[in-house]
Amino acid sequence: MAPGKIFITRFDKERLKDILLKTTHFNAEDRAFLKQLEEELSRADVVDPEKIPPDVITMNSTVCIEDMDTGEEETYSLVFPGHANYQEHKISILAPIGTALLGYKEGDVIEWPVPAGIRKIRIKRVLYQPEASGHYHL
């Protein structure tokens, strides 16, 4: 499946670029994930935080996703690396699923490689987006 169009706020892009510049101590596998994030950032349409559509996943958004193979639904918050906590369903942008979610919107279907093959999810709903709530710099 060809990658769809994604959006990112100017603020999120700058913070993520800063993280990428500071991540020199990762192993080869992690560097591959960082490269994937860098590619996502380079192809994203950059939007002012006040103008990002409310159904787009931005940093610190909470989203309900559906696994297209199992039908299971899960809720996650997309966070910066220091705030990740799997028990609290807070997923780092540097995790493969985090990178995959960034910039997509409700209804989009995303495919990405995992060790067991290809995982396919549908974004059911953006439950919380900071920008839609007037929180532009979280």
C-alpha positions in Angstrom: 0.0 0.0 0.0 1.4 3.4 -0.9 1.8 5.8 1.9 -1.1 8.3 2.2 -0.9 12.0 2.7 0.0 13.0 6.2 0.0 16.3 8.2 2.2 17.6 11.0 2.3 20.8 12.9 5.3 23.1 12.6 5.9 22.8 16.4 5.8 19.0 16.4 8.1 18.8 13.3 10.7 21.1 15.0 10.7 19.1 18.2 11.0 15.8 16.4 13.8 17.0 14.2 15.6 18.0 17.4 15.1 14.5 18.8 16.5 13.0 15.6 19.6 15.2 15.9 20.3 14.1 19.4 19.8 10.3 18.9 23.3 9.1 18.0 23.6 6.2 20.6 21.0 3.9 19.0 21.7 0.4 17.6 21.3 -0.4 14.0 17.6 -1.6 14.3 16.7 1.6 16.2 18.5 3.8 13.7 16.3 2.2 11.0 13.2 3.3 12.9 14.7 6.8 13.2 15.3 6.8 9.5 11.6 5.9 9.0 10.5 8.8 11.2 12.8 11.1 9.3 11.3 10.0 6.0 7.8 10.5 7.4 8.7 14.1 8.5 10.2 14.9 5.1 7.0 13.9 3.2 4.5 15.5 5.6 2.5 18.6 4.9 3.5 21.1 7.6 0.6 23.0 9.0 0.3 25.8 11.7 -1.0 24.3 14.9 -4.1 26.4 14.8 -5.0 25.1 11.3 -4.4 21.4 11.6 -7.6 19.4 11.0 -9.1 18.1 14.3 -9.1 14.5 13.1 -5.4 14.3 12.4 -3.0 12.5 14.9 -0.5 14.9 16.3 1.9 14.5 19.1 0.1 13.9 22.4 -3.1 12.9 20.6 -5.1 9.9 22.0 -6.5 7.6 19.3 -8.6 4.5 19.0 -7.3 2.1 16.4 -8.6 -1.2 15.0 -6.4 -4.1 14.1 -7.7 -5.0 10.6 -6.7 -8.7 11.0 -8.2 -9.4 14.4 -10.9 -6.7 14.8 -9.4 -5.7 18.2 -9.6 -2.1 19.2 -7.0 -0.4 21.3 -6.5 3.2 22.5 -3.1 4.8 22.6 -1.6 8.2 23.2 1.3 9.2 20.9 4.0 10.8 23.1 7.6 11.9 23.0 10.1 9.3 24.1 10.6 10.3 27.7 6.8 10.0 28.3 6.2 6.5 26.9 4.6 4.0 29.2 3.1 0.9 27.8 0.9 0.1 30.9 -0.7 3.6 30.5 -1.0 3.0 26.7 1.4 5.9 25.9 3.4 5.0 22.9 6.6 6.7 21.9 6.9 8.4 18.5 10.1 6.4 18.1 8.2 3.0 18.3 7.3 1.7 14.9 3.5 2.0 15.6 4.1 5.6 16.9 5.9 6.6 13.7 3.2 4.9 11.7 0.4 6.8 13.4 1.8 10.3 13.2 0.0 12.6 10.7 -2.8 10.2 9.7 -6.4 10.9 10.2 -9.7 9.2 11.2 -10.6 6.5 8.7 -7.1 6.1 7.3 -5.7 2.5 7.0 -2.0 2.1 7.8 0.3 -0.8 6.9 3.8 -1.2 8.3 6.3 -4.0 8.6 6.7 -5.9 11.9 8.9 -8.9 12.6 5.9 -11.3 12.0 5.0 -9.7 8.6 2.8 -6.7 7.9 0.5 -5.1 10.4 -2.6 -3.3 9.2 -4.7 -0.9 11.3 -7.5 1.5 10.8 -7.8 4.8 12.7 -11.3 4.7 14.1 -11.3 7.9 16.0 -9.1 10.7 17.4 -10.3 11.0 20.9 -8.1 13.9 21.9 -5.9 16.2 19.8 -4.1 19.0 21.7 -4.5 21.5 18.9 -8.2 21.0 18.7 -8.4 21.7 22.4 -6.3 24.9 22.1 -3.2 23.3 23.6 -0.7 24.3 20.9 2.6 23.6 22.6 2.4 20.4 24.7 
